[in-house]
């Protein structure tokens, strides 16, 4: 079996390391030849995972045809809003029998499609050949081989099981699932909630506030997932609350870091600089998640507030006031509620 990771960011690099450590022949595609050369010669990714030693058998290339040649597993590791354009370039080089695995966590702004839907539309591959990997997986911790678990969701259970074996190592434990919708919605919304948690932390609020945002953020995720046909149990698992807690709590989270800078009073540009040029997916996804929620009649006040701060000039203080000033209501989980 041969795998390729299309993308050389921190999570793509860590995932490539996992595959090699699992015994899978793996190639990484990097858009910039200089980065591919650094991975091949110094066996490290100096731009996105500085200080992490990569396996010597991991090879990198900036050539799309070379990277995709003969690949049985194609891991899509580019940002969500650029996935469509990249796939259009990759499509003609994909093996018809390959499994396509999405790492991107977001909702496409122009179409409100989930990432596996984008992959299916652009590649022409059936849903049974497309999977999503999602869970509490901070790239640096995984690359350092700290114990972690994840979910590989695919409508084809047999294919999910094959992928589970390909990604299994002594430190990285994948579980299988067939609820692709739930795993993708959990991954997309948690980035938005992590921005909110970062903003709260940057404003000096403590654990009571953080826990409240995480919990109400989970409620928003469940409501949207329910409207889209996801299974409620998924949100109690690794791709739901697991990913949410990790991303909202860790200083390694780009979304939390970005939000914290905004909470401290930084501009959007200053907050972007704090993430070392890496994409904080929630900044763009908050708009598409909000639009998707409105399309399905789902109320998501935290998401609304984050979008207003990031794109409509609302201050973080005004966002807090708007949330605290909402009408009082019961906490009910037996049915979707705001």
C-alpha positions in Angstrom: 0.0 0.0 0.0 1.2 3.5 -0.9 0.0 6.7 0.6 0.5 10.4 -0.3 -0.2 13.4 1.9 -1.2 16.4 -0.4 -0.1 19.3 1.8 2.9 20.1 3.9 1.4 22.1 6.8 1.7 21.0 10.4 -1.1 18.5 10.5 -0.3 17.1 7.0 3.3 16.6 8.1 2.3 14.9 11.4 -0.1 12.7 9.5 2.6 11.7 7.0 4.8 10.7 10.0 1.9 8.6 11.4 1.6 6.7 8.1 5.3 6.0 7.9 5.4 4.9 11.5 2.5 2.6 10.7 4.6 0.9 8.0 3.0 2.6 5.0 5.2 3.8 2.2 4.4 7.5 2.2 5.2 10.6 0.1 4.4 14.2 0.9 3.5 16.9 -1.6 4.7 20.4 -0.9 3.8 23.2 -3.2 7.2 24.9 -2.7 10.3 22.9 -4.0 12.5 24.4 -1.3 10.3 22.9 1.5 10.3 19.5 -0.3 14.1 19.6 -0.4 14.3 20.5 3.3 12.1 17.5 4.2 14.2 15.2 2.0 17.6 16.3 3.1 17.2 17.6 6.7 14.2 15.3 7.5 12.3 18.1 9.2 9.7 20.6 8.2 11.3 23.9 9.3 8.3 26.0 8.4 5.5 24.2 10.2 6.9 21.6 12.6 10.3 23.0 13.5 12.3 20.7 15.8 10.4 17.6 14.9 12.5 14.8 13.4 10.8 13.1 10.4 11.4 9.5 9.3 14.2 9.3 6.8 12.0 7.1 4.6 9.4 9.9 4.3 9.9 11.5 0.9 8.6 14.8 -0.4 8.1 16.3 -3.8 6.7 19.4 -5.4 5.5 17.5 -8.4 1.8 16.6 -8.4 2.1 13.7 -10.9 5.0 12.2 -9.1 3.3 12.5 -5.7 0.0 10.9 -6.8 1.6 8.2 -9.0 0.3 4.8 -7.8 -1.1 6.2 -4.5 -3.7 3.9 -2.8 -4.5 6.5 -0.1 -4.6 10.2 -0.9 -4.7 12.4 2.1 -6.1 15.9 1.4 -4.3 18.2 3.8 -4.8 21.6 2.4 -7.0 24.4 4.0 -10.7 23.9 3.5 -11.2 27.0 1.3 -8.5 26.0 -1.1 -9.4 22.3 -1.4 -11.6 22.7 -4.5 -8.9 24.5 -6.5 -6.2 22.0 -5.5 -8.4 19.0 -6.3 -9.1 20.3 -9.8 -5.3 20.2 -10.4 -4.9 16.7 -8.8 -8.0 15.0 -10.3 -6.4 13.6 -13.5 -3.6 12.0 -11.6 -5.8 10.1 -9.1 -6.0 6.3 -9.2 -9.7 5.3 -9.8 -9.5 2.8 -6.9 -7.8 5.2 -4.4 -9.3 6.1 -1.0 -9.5 9.9 -0.5 -9.1 11.0 3.1 -10.0 14.6 4.1 -8.1 16.3 7.0 -9.6 19.7 6.3 -12.1 21.0 8.9 -14.5 23.6 7.5 -17.5 24.4 5.3 -16.8 25.8 1.9 -17.8 29.5 1.8 -19.1 29.7 -1.8 -21.2 26.5 -1.7 -21.8 25.6 2.0 -20.5 22.1 1.2 -18.7 19.9 3.7 -15.2 18.8 2.6 -16.2 15.3 1.6 -18.9 16.8 -0.6 -16.4 19.0 -2.3 -14.1 16.1 -2.8 -16.9 14.0 -4.4 -18.0 16.8 -6.7 -14.6 17.7 -8.0 -13.0 14.2 -8.1 -16.1 12.4 -9.3 -15.4 9.6 -6.8 -18.3 7.9 -5.1 -18.9 8.7 -1.4 -17.8 5.1 -0.5 -14.3 6.0 -1.5 -14.1 9.2 0.6 -13.3 9.3 4.3 -12.7 12.0 6.9 -10.2 11.8 9.7 -11.1 13.9 12.7 -10.5 14.0 16.4 -8.5 15.7 19.3 -5.3 15.7 17.2 -3.0 18.7 17.8 -0.3 18.3 15.2 2.8 18.9 17.3 1.6 16.5 20.1 0.9 13.8 17.5 4.3 14.4 15.8 5.9 14.1 19.3 4.2 10.7 19.5 2.1 11.6 22.5 -0.8 9.1 22.8 -3.9 10.2 20.9 -7.0 8.8 19.3 -9.0 9.8 16.3 -12.0 8.8 14.1 -11.9 7.6 10.5 -15.4 8.0 9.1 -16.5 6.5 5.8 -19.8 5.2 4.5 -18.0 2.0 3.5 -17.2 0.2 6.7 -14.7 -2.2 5.1 -12.8 0.8 3.6 -12.8 2.5 7.0 -11.4 -0.6 8.6 -8.6 -0.7 5.9 -7.8 2.9 6.6 -7.9 2.3 10.3 -5.1 -0.2 9.9 -3.0 2.1 7.7 -3.1 4.9 10.3 -2.6 2.7 13.5 0.6 3.1 15.5 1.7 2.5 19.1 0.8 6.2 19.9 -2.1 6.9 17.4 -5.3 4.9 17.7 -8.0 5.4 15.1 -11.7 4.3 15.6 -14.1 3.8 12.7 -17.4 5.4 12.2 -19.9 5.7 9.3 -21.3 9.1 10.4 -19.3 11.3 8.0 -21.7 14.3 8.4 -21.4 14.3 12.2 -17.6 14.1 12.1 -17.3 16.9 9.6 -19.7 19.2 11.4 -18.0 18.6 14.7 -14.6 19.5 13.1 -15.9 22.6 11.4 -17.8 24.1 14.3 -15.2 23.4 16.9 -12.8 25.8 15.1 -15.4 28.6 15.5 -15.9 27.8 19.2 -12.2 27.7 19.8 -12.0 31.3 18.5 -14.7 32.3 21.0 -12.7 30.5 23.8 -9.6 32.3 22.7 -11.3 35.7 22.8 -12.6 35.0 26.3 -9.1 34.0 27.5 -7.6 37.1 25.9 -10.1 39.2 27.8 -8.9 37.7 31.0 -11.8 35.4 31.8 -11.2 32.1 33.5 -12.3 28.4 33.5 -16.0 29.1 34.3 -16.3 31.1 31.1 -14.2 28.6 29.1 -16.3 25.7 30.2 -19.5 27.6 29.5 -18.5 28.4 26.0 -17.3 24.8 25.3 -20.6 23.4 26.6 -22.9 25.9 24.7 -20.7 25.5 21.7 -21.3 21.7 21.8 -25.0 22.4 22.0 -24.8 24.5 18.8 -22.8 21.8 17.1 -25.4 19.2 18.1 -28.3 21.4 16.8 -26.7 21.9 13.4 -25.7 18.3 13.2 -29.2 17.2 13.9 -30.6 19.4 11.2 -28.1 17.9 8.7 -28.9 14.2 9.6 -25.9 13.5 11.8 -26.0 10.9 14.7 -26.1 12.5 18.1 -23.7 9.9 19.5 -21.0 11.2 17.3 -20.8 14.5 19.2 -20.2 12.7 22.4 -17.1 11.0 20.9 -13.7 11.9 19.7 -14.8 13.9 16.6 -17.2 15.8 18.8 -16.5 16.8 22.3 -13.0 15.3 22.2 -11.9 17.6 19.3 -13.8 20.5 20.8 -12.0 20.3 24.2 -8.5 19.9 22.7 -8.9 22.8 20.3 -10.6 25.1 22.8 -8.1 24.5 25.6 -4.7 24.2 24.1 -2.3 27.0 23.3 -1.2 24.9 20.3 -4.5 25.5 18.7 -4.2 28.2 16.0 -7.9 29.1 16.3 -7.6 29.6 20.1 -4.4 31.6 19.6 -6.0 33.8 17.0 -9.1 34.4 19.2 -6.9 35.2 22.2 -5.1 38.0 20.3 -8.5 39.5 19.3 -9.5 39.3 23.0 -6.4 41.2 23.9 -7.3 44.0 21.5 -5.2 43.0 18.5 -6.4 43.6 14.9 -7.2 40.8 12.5 -3.8 41.3 10.9 -1.9 41.2 14.2 -3.9 38.0 15.2 -2.9 36.4 11.9 0.7 37.1 12.5 0.5 35.4 15.9 -0.3 32.1 14.1 3.0 32.2 12.1 1.2 32.4 8.8 -0.8 29.2 9.3 -4.5 29.2 8.6 -6.9 29.5 11.5 -9.8 27.7 9.7 -12.5 29.1 12.0 -11.9 32.7 10.8 -13.4 31.9 7.3 -15.5 29.0 8.4 -17.5 31.0 10.9 -19.2 32.8 8.0 -20.1 29.6 6.1 -21.1 27.7 9.3 -23.4 30.7 10.2 -24.9 30.6 6.6 -25.4 26.9 6.8 -27.2 27.2 10.1 -29.4 30.0 8.8 -30.3 27.9 5.7 -31.5 25.1 8.0 -33.2 27.4 10.6 -30.7 26.6 13.4 -29.9 29.2 16.0 -26.1 29.5 16.8 -25.5 32.6 18.9 -21.8 31.9 19.6 -21.1 31.4 15.9 -23.0 34.6 15.1 -20.9 36.5 17.7 -17.6 35.1 16.3 -18.5 36.0 12.8 -19.5 39.5 13.8 -16.2 40.1 15.6 -14.1 38.6 12.7 -15.9 40.2 9.8 -18.4 42.9 10.9 -16.3 45.1 13.2 -18.0 44.1 16.5 -15.6 44.3 19.5 -15.1 41.3 21.8 -16.7 43.2 24.6 -19.8 43.9 22.6 -19.9 40.2 21.6 -19.9 39.2 25.3 -22.7 41.7 26.1 -24.8 40.4 23.2 -24.5 36.8 24.4 -25.3 37.6 28.1 -28.2 39.8 27.1 -30.1 37.0 25.3 -33.4 35.8 26.6 -33.3 33.3 29.4 -34.4 29.7 28.6 -34.1 26.1 29.9 -31.2 23.9 29.2 -32.9 21.2 27.2 -31.3 18.3 25.3 -34.3 16.1 24.5 -34.9 18.2 21.3 -32.9 20.8 19.3 -33.1 24.1 21.2 -31.2 27.4 21.2 
